[in-house]
Amino acid sequence: MDLKQLRSLVAIADHGTFSAAAKHLGTVQSNISAHLARLEKHLGLSLVDRTTGHLTEEGDLVVARARRIIHEIEDIDADIHSLGGEAAGDCRIGTIGTTARWLMPPLLNSVTRRHPDVRITLVEGVTSSLLTGLAAGELDAAVVHLPVTDPGLEVREMFAEELILLTHAEHPLAGRETISITELAEHPILLTPRGTGQRRIVDRAAANKGVSLRPQAEIDGVRLMASLAFDGFGAAIVPASAVPGWLRGDFVRIAVPELPRRVVGWVQRTRPRPNRATLAVRDAAIEVVSRHGARQPGVTVDVAPTQGRGSAVSRVARAREGDRDRGGPQ
């Protein structure tokens, strides 16, 4: 088994055919076929169904591992070439959509200005899918909804934001400025699925008041849930950043004072250690939050310590000191 064989298999998975894989890798189809045949012989398995062109179940498993191996080799190369100089290389960052709308524009500008040799790939998704991608090595880091309890991940809180009730202007609750959880329990509302971080927060707050909220529907995607509320499908509990201050329309924001704030943070694997490009983007992200976060309606940058980590601003200073000790970005 060698790297060319793994790259060939991943290219087939990504581009669908042997000829498309060959074009992507700058080679000929016969080389792709030969690399795949040697890999299948080494493993004693069929990795691609020659009738359909699709990966077999075993092929899917090998591709997942191969991606991690290829990413790590690329990261080694980037780290070695950036020692003693500026951060450089690829950085694959996942982000929840509500945060991406206000965080990513200034973050990309900052990284482009300070680290022109860092290449960022952004992946938008819900927290659960981003954590899965992080664990599989498909992402280097992610901006997600906390808490995250995986001991193999390093967590840094970035900011907190209020949870509000969003309704269409014609919804029966639209005339309210605030509503209690007890009153809210009398109405079916849009909620995130059970087991998600936001749903645990909401359910715990309701249980503290001796009630349970009735889901009109469970939506695994805050932006989709907000869109349904905008269209009049129902009232939805969403984070404040799902409804930015500049947005105008036939909707109403209603405060729910008994709901705690949602905490959003930066998450990265502890092993293998993130490459210099990822660490540079992390530092830039925390700095951007400190500058721009308080301008977002309902967002608070001074996050109370959770998971024993301290505030975002103090943590980034400590992280830089640790990076200097390890030869990371300064």
Secondary structure as the mmCIF struct_conf table of DSSP 4:
data_model
#
loop_
_struct_conf.conf_type_id
_struct_conf.id
_struct_conf.beg_label_comp_id
_struct_conf.beg_label_asym_id
_struct_conf.beg_label_seq_id
_struct_conf.end_label_comp_id
_struct_conf.end_label_asym_id
_struct_conf.end_label_seq_id
HELX_RH_AL_P HELX_RH_AL_P1 LEU A 3 HIS A 15
BEND BEND1 GLY A 16 THR A 17
HELX_RH_AL_P HELX_RH_AL_P2 PHE A 18 LEU A 25
TURN_TY1_P TURN_TY1_P1 GLY A 26 GLY A 26
BEND BEND2 THR A 27 THR A 27
HELX_RH_AL_P HELX_RH_AL_P3 GLN A 29 LEU A 43
TURN_TY1_P TURN_TY1_P2 GLY A 44 GLY A 44
BEND BEND3 LEU A 45 LEU A 45
STRN STRN1 VAL A 48 VAL A 48
TURN_TY1_P TURN_TY1_P3 ARG A 50 THR A 52
HELX_LH_PP_P HELX_LH_PP_P1 HIS A 54 HIS A 54
STRN STRN2 LEU A 55 LEU A 55
HELX_LH_PP_P HELX_LH_PP_P2 THR A 56 THR A 56
HELX_RH_AL_P HELX_RH_AL_P4 GLU A 57 SER A 82
TURN_TY1_P TURN_TY1_P4 LEU A 83 GLY A 84
BEND BEND4 GLY A 85 GLY A 85
STRN STRN3 GLY A 89 THR A 95
HELX_RH_AL_P HELX_RH_AL_P5 GLY A 97 ARG A 114
TURN_TY1_P TURN_TY1_P5 PRO A 116 ASP A 117
STRN STRN4 VAL A 118 GLU A 124
HELX_RH_AL_P HELX_RH_AL_P6 THR A 127 ALA A 135
TURN_TY1_P TURN_TY1_P6 ALA A 136 GLY A 137
BEND BEND5 GLU A 138 GLU A 138
BEND BEND6 ASP A 140 ASP A 140
STRN STRN5 ALA A 141 HIS A 145
BEND BEND7 LEU A 146 LEU A 146
HELX_LH_PP_P HELX_LH_PP_P3 PRO A 147 PRO A 147
TURN_TY1_P TURN_TY1_P7 PRO A 151 GLY A 152
STRN STRN6 LEU A 153 GLU A 161
STRN STRN7 LEU A 163 HIS A 168
TURN_TY1_P TURN_TY1_P8 ALA A 169 GLU A 170
BEND BEND8 HIS A 171 HIS A 171
TURN_TY1_P TURN_TY1_P9 PRO A 172 GLY A 175
BEND BEND9 GLU A 177 GLU A 177
STRN STRN8 THR A 178 THR A 178
HELX_RH_AL_P HELX_RH_AL_P7 ILE A 181 LEU A 184
TURN_TY1_P TURN_TY1_P10 ALA A 185 GLU A 186
BEND BEND10 HIS A 187 HIS A 187
STRN STRN9 PRO A 188 LEU A 191
HELX_LH_PP_P HELX_LH_PP_P4 THR A 192 PRO A 193
TURN_TY1_P TURN_TY1_P11 ARG A 194 GLY A 195
BEND BEND11 THR A 196 THR A 196
HELX_RH_AL_P HELX_RH_AL_P8 GLY A 197 ASN A 208
TURN_TY1_P TURN_TY1_P12 LYS A 209 GLY A 210
STRN STRN10 ARG A 214 GLU A 218
BEND BEND12 ASP A 220 ASP A 220
HELX_RH_AL_P HELX_RH_AL_P9 VAL A 222 PHE A 230
TURN_TY1_P TURN_TY1_P13 ASP A 231 GLY A 232
BEND BEND13 PHE A 233 PHE A 233
STRN STRN11 ALA A 236 PRO A 239
HELX_RH_3T_P HELX_RH_3T_P1 ALA A 240 ALA A 242
BEND BEND14 VAL A 243 VAL A 243
TURN_TY1_P TURN_TY1_P14 GLY A 245 TRP A 246
BEND BEND15 GLY A 249 ASP A 250
STRN STRN12 PHE A 251 ALA A 255
TURN_TY1_P TURN_TY1_P15 PRO A 257 GLU A 258
BEND BEND16 LEU A 259 LEU A 259
HELX_LH_PP_P HELX_LH_PP_P5 PRO A 260 ARG A 261
STRN STRN13 ARG A 262 ARG A 269
BEND BEND17 THR A 270 PRO A 272
HELX_LH_PP_P HELX_LH_PP_P6 ARG A 273 ASN A 275
HELX_RH_AL_P HELX_RH_AL_P10 ARG A 276 HIS A 292
HELX_RH_3T_P HELX_RH_3T_P2 GLY A 293 ARG A 295
BEND BEND18 GLN A 296 GLN A 296
TURN_TY1_P TURN_TY1_P16 PRO A 297 GLY A 298
STRN STRN14 VAL A 299 THR A 300
BEND BEND19 VAL A 301 ASP A 302
HELX_LH_PP_P HELX_LH_PP_P7 VAL A 303 PRO A 305
TURN_TY1_P TURN_TY1_P17 GLN A 307 GLY A 308
HELX_RH_AL_P HELX_RH_AL_P11 ALA A 312 ARG A 326
TURN_TY1_P TURN_TY1_P18 GLY A 327 GLY A 327
#
